[in-house]
Amino acid sequence: MSCFGQSGTGSTSFVGILLIVAALVAVFVLLLIADSIMRVEAKSQGFEEKEEEFSLIPSLKSIFQKRKPDHLVGKPTHMLTEGHDIVLEGEPHQHLLHAEVATFAVQPSNFRGIFPIPKLHVAVGDDVMAGDPLFYDKSTEHIKYVAPVSGEVVEINRGAKRSIAEIVILADKEQRYAEIPSFDYEKAERSELVRFIQAHGAWPLLRQRPYDVVADEAETPRDIFISTFDSAPAAPDSAYIIQGRERDFQAGINVLARLTDGKVYLGAKADEAVPAVFADAQNAEVHYFGGSHPVGNVGTQIHHIKPIGRDGVVWTLGVQDVLTLGALFTQRRYDASRTVAITGPCVDDAGYVKTFIGARVGDLLKSNIKEGCDNVRLISGDVLSGQQKSAEEYLDFHDDQVTVLEEGDSYEMFGWLSPFSVKPSVSPMVPSSIFSDVALAPSTNTNGERRAFVVTGQYEKVMPMDILLQHLIKATMANDIERMEGLGILEIIEEDVALPEFVCTSKMPLQEILRDGLDYMREQD
C-alpha cells in the first residue's frame, strides 16, 4: 500500500508541475499576442519610431543596444540594419575646384511625365536670361521650363523620333537674371502660390511619387519629403553645400509647407551632429536615420516614416532644389546654381565645383583625370544609379555629382576568383569583402553576364524595406498589375533597387525592369 501511496503522490506532483508550466506558457503566449497587437496598432497610428514604448516585453535589442546620443534623445529615430556601404576612392574633399564651364543644357527627357516633343519658346541664336522660359509641355502650358543661365541658345539637338534631346546655351561671363516680382507666400492663396512657382520655373523641381514624375498640379500632396544627406558612394555632403544659404533653405521649407495639407519631413543623419539649418528647421518635422546605404535615399525614409499607398501622392526634393525654390522669394530670381561633387577613383583631385544646372560634363572634369586612367566612364550621379555620359554631354537636371571610373573592358585573369582581386562585394567569396571600410578603385566590369533568376535572399539583406523585391520584379516582368501593386511597386523608384542590382547574383537589370513596370502602371492608371 505504501508503494501505491508514494506512486500516487509522485503522479499528483508531476501533474501539478505540468499544470503550472502550462499556465505559465499560456500567460506568456497571451503576453506575446497582446504585445504584437500593441506594436501593430502603434505602427498603424504613426508611432513606429516609438514602437518600443508600446511593448509589454522588452526586446533583447532594447536591453543591449547602445545608448542613444544626447542630440537624439526624445527625437524620432530609425536605426536600419539592412544595407551596405560601398567605399570608393575619390570621395570629395571639402574644397572648391576651379572649372570653367562654357555651355549648359536643359534636357526635356529629365522631366518624366511630359511629352517628348514640348513646345519651344526659343530658337537657335536667341538671347536668354536665367529664368527665361525655354519650353513647356503641351498639356500644361502654364508650367515653364526655364534657362539655368543667361547667354545665347547655340543648339537645339534632337533625339529619337524627332524628340528634343537638349537645348544648349553658351553662358555669359556675368550672369543676368530675369526679374521676378515680389510675392508674399504667407498671405497668398495656395492656388496663387502654385501659379507663381509654375510661371517662374521652379515647379519641375518637385518630383511626385508614385512613378517619380513632375508633380501634378491637380493633386495636393499628402506630405513632402526631403533627405538632407546622401549615403550613395562618394556622395556630396549637404552640410558643406548649404553653408551660407540657410535663409534660402528655410524659405523653401516655408513655401513647401503651404503646398501640402500634411507635413514636410526632413530626413537627417543620426550618427553625427546635424547642422542647425536642418535640425532646427521651422515648419518641418525632422526624423533621424542611422545605418548603411540606402539609408539616405528619400524612398527609404518615406517607407519608415509614412509609406506610400493608394491614399494619395507625396512630393520629394533634394536639398539644392529647396535652395532654388527658396531663392525665388528671398533673392527674387531663378537661382539654378549648383555645388557639384567631382568624385571617383580616376579623379586626380576630388572636391566640389560651383556651377549651374546642366553643366557640360567635360568642362567640369578638364585637367582633373588621374594619370594612367586612359579609358574612363563618366557618370552623371553616383555609381549605382547614375547615367553614363560622354565629355560632350551634360549633367542631368537633378544630379549634383560626377563620378569617374575606369572602364572594365579589359580581360582579367580568373576574374573575381583571383585571390588578388580587389573590388567591392558583399560576397565572402571575394577576399576584399572582409575589408568593407577600405576605399577601393573598381572598374565598371560586371564580372559576369545575366544568369538564371534564382532566389538567393540577397536583396533582403541590403534593402531596408518590407518589400519582397524578387517577387515584385518577377510580377513586373509578367506585367501582373495587381501583384505589382500588392507587392509595393508604388513605393519605389530606380535608386531604391540600385543596391540590390549591384549585389544580384543573377545580374538582373532591376532598375530598367522597375522603370518599365512603373511606366506600364502609369499608362494603365
N, C-alpha and C positions, 0 to 999 in steps of 0.2 A: 504493500500500500504506500509505503514511504517513497518508493521509487516512482509510483504513479503521481504522487503529490508533487515531487520535485519536478517531474516532467511537465505537469500542468502549470506550475509556477513559471517555469522557463518559457513555455509557449506563450503564456499571458504577457510576460515581459517583452518577448520578441515582437508580439503583435502590437503592444503599446509603443515600442520604438518605431515600428513601421508606420503606425498612425501619426506619430509626432513628425517623422520625416516627411510623410505625405502632406501633412498640414503645412509644414514649412515650405515645401516645394510649391504647394498651391498658393500660399501667400506670396512667394517670390514671383511666380508666374503672373499673378494678379498685379503685382507691383510693376513688372515689366510691361504688361499690357497698358496699364494706366500711364506709365512713363512714356511709352510710344505715342499714345493718344495725345498727351500733353505736348510733346515735341512737334507732332504733325500739326496740331492746332496752332501752336505758336508760330510755326513756319508759314502756315496759310494766312495768318493775321499780320505777317510782315515783321515778325520778331526773330528772324533767322539768326541774326548776329547775337541775340541774347538767348539762344536756344538752351544753353546750359542752365540758365536761371529758372527754366520751366521743367526741370528734371527732378524726379524723386530719388534717383540713384546716381551718385557721382560717377562719372566715367573715369577710366584709367588715364585718359588724355588730360582731364581736368585736374587729376591728382598729381601727375608727373610733368605736366607742361611747364615751360619756362614762365617766369613771372612777366607779365605784360609791362613793356617800357612805360615810364611815367607819362610820356606825352600821348599815350594811347588809352590810359585808364579812363573808363566811362565813355569811350567813343566806339562807334560801330566798327568792328574789326573782323576781317575774314582772312584766316590763315589757310592757304591752299596747300595740299600735299602732292597733288599731281602736277606734272610739268617737267621741263628740262631746260637748263640754260646752256646755250652754245656760246662759248667764249672764243671770240675771234681776235687775231692780231689786228691792230689798226683801229682800236677804239678811239673816239675823238677826244683829244685833249682840249681843255678849256682855254683856247686862244684862237684869235681870228687870223685867217689866212688871206692873202691878197689874191684876188681873181678879178679880171676884167671881163665881164660878160657883155657881149655886144648885142646879141639877139635873144628875144624871148618869144614864146609861142603859147597860144591858148589852143587846146586840143578838145574839140567837142566830144570825142569818144571818152574823155574822162568823166563826163556827166551822164551817168547811166540813167536811162528813162526818157531821154529826149530823142527826137528824130535824128537820124544820121546826117540829114541834109537840112540844117537850120537855115533861117532867113538871115542873110548878111546885111549889116549896116554899113560896111566899109568895102573899099576896093583897093587893089594894089596902087600905091602912090599916095593914099590918103594920109594926112597927118592926124594923129590922135593924142589925147592927153590921158593920163592914168585915170581910169574910171569912166572913160567914154564907152558907150555900147559898141560891141563888135558884131554880135548876132543875137538872135532869140529863137526859141523853139516855136514852131508854128501853132502849137496847141496852147501855148501860154505866152502870148506876145508881150505881156507886161513884165515878165521876168527877164532882165537884161544880163547878158554875159559880157563882161567889160574888159577893157585893156588893163593889164597889170602894170604897164609902164607907158610913158609918153614916147612918141617917136613916129617913124614912118612905117606904114604897112608895106613890107617888101615882098611878101609871098603869101599866096593862099593855095596851099597844097591839098590835093585831093587824093583819096584812097580808093578802096574797092567800091564799085557801083557808083562812082562819082561822089561819094560821101566826102565831106570836108574833114581832112586829117589835121591840118594845122593852119592857124593864122599867125604869121610871123611878123614881129615888129623889131625894127632896128632902133634901139633905145637911144634917147638923148643923153648927153653927158650930164645935164642938170634936169632933174625930173620936174615935169609940170603936171598939176593935178586939176581935174575937173572940179568946179566949185559945187559944193553940196550945201544946201540951206540948213540952218539950224532947225532942230526938231526936238521937242520935249517928249521923250518916250514915256515919261511917268504920267503925263496928263492925257496923252493921245489915246484914242480907242485902239483896240488890238488890230482891227482891220486897217486902220490908217498906218499903224506901225509896220504891218506886213507889206503894204504897198510901198512905203518908203524904202524898206530894205530891198525889195524886188527892183525898184527903179534905179537903185544906186549900186547894184552888182553884188551884194553880199548874200543874196538868197542861195546861190549854188554852194555856199559853204555848208549848208545844212543838209545832212545826209539822213535819210529815213530808213528805218528797219521796221518790218521785214523788207528784204530784197536789196538794201543798200542803194537806193536811188535818190535823186534830187527830191527834197521834201515836197510833198503835195500840199499846196496852199489850202485845199479844201478840207484837210484833216488837221485837227488840233492835237498835238502830240500828248499822249498820256503823261510822259516825262521826257526830260532831256538829259543825256549822259555825256560826260567829258572825262577822259582819262588824263590825269596830269603827269603820267610817266609812261615810258615805253620800255618794255622788257625784251624786245627783239634784239638779236645780235648786233652789237656795236651801235645801238640806237642813240639818238641825240638826247641830251639832258635838258628837260624842260625848265628846270630850276635855273639853269645857266641862261637859257634863251630868253626867259621872261624878265630878266633883270633890267630895271629902268622903264618897264612898260606895265607896271602894276595897275596904273589908273585905267589903261585901255582894257585890261583883263576884267577888272571889276565892272566897268561899264558894259562890257559884253555879257557878263553874267546877269546884270540887272535887266538888260534887254531880253535875254532868253527867258528869264523868269516871267516876263509879260506875255510870252508867246505860248506858254503851256498852262493847262489847268492843274497840273500836278506839280512836281518838284524838279529842280535842277540838281543833279547828283554829280559830285566830283569824286573820282577815284584817286586816292593818294597812296604813296608808298609807305608801308608800315615799318620797314626796317631801318628807317633813318628819320632824322628831324625834317619835317616838311616846311618849306618856306611859308611865311605868314600869308602871302598873297593867296595861297591855296588853302592853308589850314583855317584861316580866319575869313574866308570869302563870305560876303553877305549874300542873302537870297539864294543860298545853295546849301545842300546837306553833304557833308564830307564823309566818305567811307574809306577805311584804310585796308589795304590789301598786302599780304605777305606771301612769299612763295617764289616759284620759278616761272619762267615764261611758259604759257601766255598770260601771266597774272596782270600784265599791263594792257592787254587787249580790252577795249571797251566792251566787246561782246562777252568776255568772261565776267567782267564786273556787272553788267546788266543781269546776267544769269544768277548771280549771287545776291544782288540787291532786290531786283524786281523783274522776274523773267518776262519775256515777250510771249504773248499768246494772241488769240483772236479778239482780245478785248480792246484793241487799239494799237496805234503805232507809237514809236519813240523816235527821237532825233538824236544824232550824235555829231560832235565836232571835235577837232583837235585843238590843242592849246593855241597854236598860232592862228587858227581860224577864228577863235574867240577874240584875239587881238585885232584882227582885221575888222570884225564886226563892231567891236568897241570903238575903233578909231573913226568910224563913220560919225559918231556922236561927240567924241572928245576932240578930234582933230578936224572934223568936217571934211574928210577926204577918204577916198578908197585907197587904203594903205596895204598894198599887196607885198610888202617887204617880208622876206623870209630869212631866217638863220638856218642854213643848210649844213648838216654834218657831212664831212668828207671822210669816208671810213674804208676799212678793208685791208687785207694783208699786202696788197700791191700798191698801197698809197704810201708815198715817201714821208709825208707829214700829215698825220690825221688831225683834223681840227674842224673849224667852222668858217663858213663864208657868208657874209652879208650880201644878199641878193634879193631877187623878186620871184614871184610865182612863175613857173615855166621857163627857167633859165636853161640855156644851151649846155648840155652835159659836158661837151668837150672843153668849153671855156672854164667851167668850174674846176676842171682837173688839169689844166695846162701846166706843164713842167712839174707835175706832182705825182707822176707814176714812178714807182720804185725801179731802180736799175736792175735788170735781169728779168723783169716781167715784160716779155716781148709780146705775148699773146694773152690779152686780158678780156674779161667780160665786165661791161659797165652795167650797173643795175640802178634803176630809179627806185629807191626804197631799200628795204633790208633783204638779206639773202634768202629768207624763207618765203616772202610774199611779194617781193618787188618785181619789176618788169625789166627785161633786158633792153638796153638802148645802145645805139651807136653814138660816137662822139658828135655826130651832126644832128642828133635828135635832142629832145627837150624833156626836162623834168616834168613828171606828171603833176597835175593840179594840187593834189592832196599830199604830195611827198615832200619831206624835208630832210632827206638822207640820200647820199650817193654811196654805193658800195662797189669796190673794185676787187675782183677775184681773178686768179689765174684760170684760164680755160683748161678744162680737163679732157683735152682731145688727144693726149699722148698715151702711149701704151705703158702700163705699169705692171712689171713682172709680179705674178702671184696676186695682184690686186689687193683686196682687203685682207687676204690670208697672210700677207707678208708680215713677219714679226717686227719689221721696221716701219710698218705703215702707221703714219701719224695723221689721223683725221677725226673729226668729231663724230661720235657714235654713242648710242645707248646700249649697244650690244657688248656683252662681256667677251665675245669672240675677238673683238678688236682691242689690241693691247692698250691703246691710248684712251680707251673709255674709262679706265680706272683713274685717270688724271683729269677729272672733269673741270677743275679750276684752272688748268693750264691753257693759255691762249694759243690757238692753233691757226695754221695758214692752209686751209683746204683749197682744193680746186673745185671746179664745177662737175667733175666726174661723178656720175650716179652710182658707179660700182655695180653695175648690173642692169639688165633690161626688165621689162614688165614680165611678171610671172603669174601663176595661178593665184586668184584672190582668196586666200585662206584665212581662217580665223586664228589669230595669234594672241589677242589680248593686249597688243602693243599700244593701240590708240588710247585705251582707258588709262594707261599709266602716265600719259602726257597731256591728256585733255581734261581739265578740271570742270567738267560739266556733266550733268546727269543726262547724257545723250548716248545712245547705242550707235556710235558712228558707223561701224561696219554694216550694221543692218540698214541704217539710213542711206548709206552710199549704194548698197545693192538695190534698195527700193527706188532710189533716184535713177539708177541705170535702167530700171524697168519702167520708169515714168508712172509709178504707182502713187498717185497724188494723195490718197487717203493715208497710206502708210508713211509717206514722206512728211506730211503734216503731223501725224501722230508721233513720229519719232523725233520731231524737233527741228525740222529744216528752217522754220521761220525764225529761229533764234540765232542762226549763224550765217557768216559770210566767209569768203575765201581765207582771210587771215586767221580765222578761228580753227581751220583744219590744216594750216600750213605746217605746223609741227608734227601732227600725225602723218602727213605726207612725207616728211623728212625721215621718220622712223619706220615707215611702211616697208616690210619685207617684200611685199608683192609689187612695189614700185608703181602703185596706182596714182594717176594724176588727180588726186582728190579735189584740189581747188577747181580744176577745169570741170570735173563731173558735177561738183556742187553748183557752180555758176550756171551750167546748162540746166540743172534742175530748178534753180531759183527763177531763171528766165522762163522756163516752161510753166511754172506755177503762176507767175505773174501774168502770162498770156491767158491762162485759164481763169484768172481771178475775176 
